[in-house]
């Protein structure tokens, strides 16, 4: 037997508890993937909405009530989308904490595998993407407001 396999410490859980934790681990991982996909859908939906508002504003009379509502509507959609992104980010963070707790109850081999990627690196990637999502929303809303405002003169 090599030295690394001798250092592997199996879980001390009974079979039923072990299966339960594996099921919870799987559920947490699935929830993280779902929340991340919802973040991307929220971003894509808001950007599509901005495009529709821009097209609508281009085809309306400047005195039309709906034209004037476009600016407020785009800001409202931006605030709602950002709030949604924050909720999904918080949800993912909670699920990651559960994964960390569950991993501590499982074998040392699982913990070694999870430790291959550093926590700081994954947090950096996660928050960089989150930051870019927020920036994309804000820039798209700003461009829409500039375009609608430019057309009114």
C-alpha positions in Angstrom: 0.0 0.0 0.0 1.3 3.5 -0.8 1.6 6.3 1.7 -1.3 8.3 0.3 -3.8 5.5 0.5 -2.8 4.8 4.1 -3.6 8.4 5.0 -7.2 8.2 3.6 -9.6 8.3 6.5 -13.1 6.9 5.6 -16.2 8.5 6.9 -17.3 7.4 10.4 -21.0 7.6 9.4 -23.3 4.6 9.3 -24.6 3.7 5.9 -28.0 5.4 6.2 -26.4 8.7 7.3 -23.8 8.4 4.6 -26.4 8.0 1.9 -28.4 10.9 3.4 -25.4 13.2 3.3 -24.6 12.1 -0.3 -28.2 12.9 -1.3 -27.9 16.3 0.4 -24.6 16.9 -1.3 -26.1 16.2 -4.7 -29.1 18.4 -3.9 -26.9 21.3 -2.9 -24.8 21.0 -6.0 -28.0 20.9 -8.2 -29.3 24.0 -6.4 -26.1 25.9 -7.1 -26.3 25.0 -10.8 -30.0 26.0 -10.9 -29.4 29.3 -9.2 -26.4 30.1 -11.5 -28.5 29.3 -14.5 -31.3 31.6 -13.2 -28.7 34.4 -12.8 -27.8 34.1 -16.5 -31.5 33.9 -17.5 -32.2 37.0 -15.4 -29.4 38.9 -17.1 -30.4 37.7 -20.6 -34.1 38.5 -20.0 -33.2 42.0 -18.8 -31.0 42.7 -21.8 -33.7 41.4 -24.1 -36.2 43.7 -22.4 -33.8 46.7 -22.9 -33.6 45.9 -26.6 -37.4 45.7 -26.9 -37.8 49.0 -25.0 -35.2 50.6 -27.3 -37.1 49.4 -30.4 -40.4 50.5 -28.9 -39.0 53.9 -28.1 -37.6 54.3 -31.6 -41.1 53.7 -33.1 -43.2 55.9 -30.8 -44.0 59.5 -31.0 -41.9 61.6 -28.5 -45.2 62.9 -27.0 -46.6 59.4 -26.4 -47.1 58.4 -22.8 -45.5 55.0 -23.4 -42.4 56.7 -24.7 -42.0 58.6 -21.5 -42.6 55.5 -19.4 -39.6 53.7 -21.1 -37.0 55.4 -18.9 -38.8 54.5 -15.7 -39.5 51.0 -16.8 -35.9 50.3 -17.8 -34.8 51.6 -14.4 -37.4 49.4 -12.6 -36.3 46.4 -14.6 -32.7 47.1 -13.7 -33.4 47.3 -10.0 -35.5 44.1 -10.1 -32.8 42.2 -12.0 -30.0 43.3 -9.7 -32.1 42.3 -6.7 -32.8 38.9 -8.3 -29.0 38.4 -9.1 -28.2 39.2 -5.4 -30.9 36.7 -4.2 -29.5 34.0 -6.5 -25.9 34.8 -5.4 -26.9 34.5 -1.7 -28.7 31.3 -2.4 -25.6 29.8 -4.0 -23.4 30.9 -1.1 -25.7 29.2 1.4 -25.6 26.0 -0.6 -21.8 26.2 -0.8 -21.7 26.5 3.0 -23.8 23.3 3.2 -21.5 21.5 0.8 -18.5 22.5 2.9 -20.2 21.2 6.1 -21.2 17.9 4.4 -17.7 17.4 3.0 -16.3 17.7 6.5 -18.4 14.7 7.5 -17.3 12.5 4.5 -14.0 10.9 3.8 -10.6 12.6 3.8 -10.3 11.6 0.2 -13.3 13.8 -0.7 -11.8 16.7 1.2 -8.5 16.3 -0.6 -10.2 16.4 -4.0 -12.3 19.4 -3.0 -9.1 21.2 -1.9 -7.5 20.9 -5.3 -9.1 24.3 -6.3 -8.5 26.9 -3.7 -11.4 28.7 -2.0 -9.9 32.1 -2.8 -9.7 31.2 -6.5 -13.3 30.0 -6.7 -14.6 33.0 -4.8 -12.6 35.3 -7.2 -14.2 33.7 -10.2 -17.7 33.6 -8.7 -17.7 37.3 -7.7 -16.0 38.4 -10.9 -18.8 36.9 -12.9 -21.4 38.4 -10.6 -19.7 41.8 -10.9 -19.7 41.6 -14.7 -23.4 40.6 -14.6 -24.2 43.7 -12.5 -22.0 45.9 -14.8 -23.7 44.6 -17.9 -27.1 45.4 -16.5 -26.1 48.9 -15.5 -24.3 49.7 -18.8 -27.2 48.3 -20.9 -29.7 50.4 -18.9 -27.5 53.5 -19.2 -27.2 53.0 -23.0 -30.9 52.6 -23.3 -31.6 55.8 -21.3 -29.0 57.7 -23.4 -30.6 56.5 -26.6 -34.1 57.3 -25.5 -33.0 60.7 -24.2 -31.0 61.4 -27.4 -34.1 60.7 -29.5 -36.2 63.2 -27.5 -34.2 66.1 -28.9 
